[in-house]
Amino acid sequence: MPPAARGELLQRTVAALGRRHVGAVAGILDLADGQLLISGTGSLRATNGSAPDADTTLEIGSITKTFTALALAHAVVTAGCHSTRQFATSCRQAHQSPCGTPSR
């Protein structure tokens, strides 16, 4: 996706989130070139709060299970990690070398 299209998609997403929430942050990571775009809208508090941004700490919910599963699947496919290993061990080792045989 061209950079201009990513920026437009991000702004449309943030605008849609802003219509439904007091504050929201969205981001796009292009894995091909490593470019990260982050944008926020609204405020951190119902009144007079600053706008959320890339450094805002947010509470997260059950949707993170999807991202955890995606990260694990990516590690299994790209780094040869085994899904029977502890996830933290697999992630740590994926950055150093293929995970090898799963530990029991």
N, C-alpha and C positions, 0 to 999 in steps of 0.2 A: 504494500500500500504506500503510495507516495506520501512524503511528510505533510504536505498541505492537506491531504485527505484525512490523515491521522488527526491532525489538529482540529479539523472541522468535525470529525466524528466525536472527539473528546468534548468539544464545546457543546455539541448537540446533546450528548449524554449528560453532561453537568447541568445544562439548562433544564432537561427533563427531570433530573433528580431534584433540582432546586424548586420545582413546582410542587413537589410532594413532601419535601423534608425541610426542617429548619436549617440544616447544614449538611453538605455532602462533599465527598472528595472522590474523584475517579482518576484512573491512570491507564495509559497504554504503554506497553513495553514491546518494542519491535525487536524480536530475537535475531533478525538478520543483521541489523546494524547496532544493536544495543541501545538505541535511543529510547529514553524514558520521558514521557510527557505526563505531567500531573497538573490537575486544575481543581479548584474548590469553589463552592458557591454558598451563599447564605451566611450563617453565623454559628459560632460554637455554643451560644446561649440563645434562648428565645428572644431576648432583647439585648441590644448593645454589645454583643459579642463580636470578636474579630472573626474574619472569614477563615475557614479551615484551609490548610495547605498541605504540602508534602511532609511537613514536620509535625502535623497534628496526630496525637495519639487518640485512637477511637476504640470504643468497645466493638467487638465483633461477635457475630452469632454463628449459627449452625452452618452458614454458607462456607465457612473455612474448611469444613470437612471435604468439600468438593475440591478445593485448592490443594489440600494435603494429599488427597488421592491422586490428583493430577501430577503433583511433584514426585510422588512415589512412582507412578507409572513412567514418568519421564526418566527417572533414575534407573529403573529396571531396564528400559529399552535402550537408553543411550550409554549407560555406564556399566552395564552388565551386573548390576546389583540384583540381589535376590529379595523378593518380597517377603520371605520368611525371616529375614533379619530384622533387628530393631531398626526403625526408621532413622533415628539419629545416627546410629553407627553407619548405616548405608550412605546417608548424606555426607557424613564426614569423610568416609573413604572414597566416595565417588569423585571427590575433588583431588584425590591423591592417586588413585589407581582403581582398576576394576575391583569389585567387591569379592570376587572369588566364590568359594563354596560357602553356603549359608552355615552359620554356627548353630549348633543344637543345644 
